[in-house]
Amino acid sequence: MLKDYEIDKPILETDRLIIRVLNENDTDDLKEWLGRDEIYTYWGRKASKGEKNPELLFIDPRPWVKRKPSPDFDWGIVLKETNKVVGMIAVFDIQNSRMGDIAYRVNPEYWNMGITTEALKEVLRFVFENTEIDRLNGRADVRNIASNRVMEKCGFVKEGTVRQGKMVSVYCDYNIYGLLREDYMSIPGII
């Protein structure tokens, strides 16, 4: 159940990766890549102040505000071999414990190594086997060939293309993807 994970987020593991919540000890790794312009080419916006200065990500700007636990998952992608944070992956905007969105980004030094696909497959396994979420959504700029391929390799179904739609803060053509629990369960080798 999602509520079981509102406070204590799980640590996921694959052959090469540990997928876990980030903390202030990860700042140096994040500084190496999180503010790099090429990550945001198809992201729909430029890097934020916090992404350019990752130490700010771990400072609560309003510590006096009591926050409700969140069902969302925000993880770092850590290479087991080096214990280095090389990416981020999230399930966010979870609605009625039934549907959420996915997003990911990886240090450009580690592109085309299958890291994003490996991380996303593990996140999908966790979501569909341990929560009540029935649908995940993904979006990718049509020009972002790599991101479109990652979703397709992970079983997402391309449901359409939005022409000159607003993706975060830019207007572009982008593909809409969806993955249902039943789609996931029918992928060969899953069960």
Buried (B, 14 or more C-beta within 10 A) or exposed (E): EBEEBEEEBBEBEBEBBBBBEBEEEBBEBBEBBBBBEEBBEBBBEEBEEBBEBBEEBBEEEEEEEEEEEBBBBBBBBBBEEEEBBBBBBBBEEBEEBEBBBBBBBBBEEBBEEEBBBBBBBBBBBBBBEEBEBBBBBBBBBBEBEEBBEBBBEBBBEBEEEBEEEEBEEBEBEBBBBBBBBEBBEEEEEEE
